[in-house]
């Protein structure tokens, strides 16, 4: 199987899974921005992506993509270390052309995975998993805006941001920063690996990567920072409704 | 006007691939700054022999930047590259400051085992070329000059790819020990021309299989190879090789 046995094949797996994950991030970022405009609209999307069979199937598919990307990254790193040999240079100069991110993709990837673990705990565990397992939090499972406020603000939006809210926002920003570096190299590198590059398109892909990555990451950053600073969309109270009161949250009562 | 400089050369000594190796130092005094770096090493070896020491072993041949034999990693850069398109033999002492310490190391890669000191075994590149870096089709008699139309751009680019001298600086600079820039340049020099395109798919598969078999690493597009290549090969060649290889495999 050339996708496993050849060096280019293994890179193709990394490229294809990477691009699929970029497309998912594009969808996720677009979805998040809805939370800035309409709380009810955002909750509708969350409900659509709840414990429905297609959402569960897509989640399993996504987990498979991440696992493949991660496993192949480790396989490639182990092979590359072996190819490099044990002998290290006493003096090394990094040429200006060499991006820092390109030489630290594994470290950046590990930061991204760790951040993803926290993100899954904050959102997926309290939303889709709560619905699937019917835990105590099932009443708020599809109330996405509640979970955003709870994570980034820490409590009721009419009260100051809690320390926990600031801490989570800071951690998410570090995570997004690592993701920016990882994606910025990953996108153009994927195109290069797939052979869709050349003397002219290499620079174009690098430019497209930079702009695309920056826009996507900014979309995530804006949502996290806005909710951290106490912003809520105009239909927030309406969206919170009775379920927040039932769960003992103050958000619905302000 | 030439001036004389004195430098300290810190050079790598290693007796074979399994030896641990170590650095030795030697003071080079009053070297004219228009001396080439390899000539300075020749002077150093003369002094070492006169002192009853073993000379420093390093690769060199044409000393005019076309054979690809010189292979030193100087002050953290393959070929001590301070400008585009220069090999070690084209490096001059005027690039160094008076009193500077120059660190000389071999190409460090599992694909290039050390034979002695800074002389490394690069026959792996020959094996990759033997796997497919040629055209074996019967071309018949020499054609009339314009019977096979080739655009100027394609001819120029193929020539640029063919200027790869196989020195191994790309492997030495790559944190993954990947030989993709070399292999892609050699594949491209044929793939860009109609005569080479006939065996393009077979060539790409054979050369990549041999490269993988010899233990070179996977390309992660860091561009370190391109930055240090003495012949300014572009990583667009790597994209072309990827394209050739993927298309060949999809057709199988």
Interface residues (C-beta under 8 A of the other chain):
Chain A: X2 X5 X6 X7 X8 X9 X10 X11 X12 X76 X79 X80 X82 X83 X84 X85 X87 X88 X89 X90 X91 X92 X93 X94 X95 X96 X97 X98 X99 X102 X103 X105 X185 X188 X189 X192 X193 X194 X195 X196 X197 X198 X199 X202
Chain B: X21 X23 X73 X75 X76 X77 X103 X105 X108 X109 X110 X111 X173 X174 X175 X176 X177 X178 X180 X208 X209 X211 X212 X215 X216 X217 X218 X219 X220 X221 X222 X223 X224 X226 X227 X228 X234 X235 X236 X238 X239 X240 X241 X242 X243 X244 X245 X246 X247 X249 X252
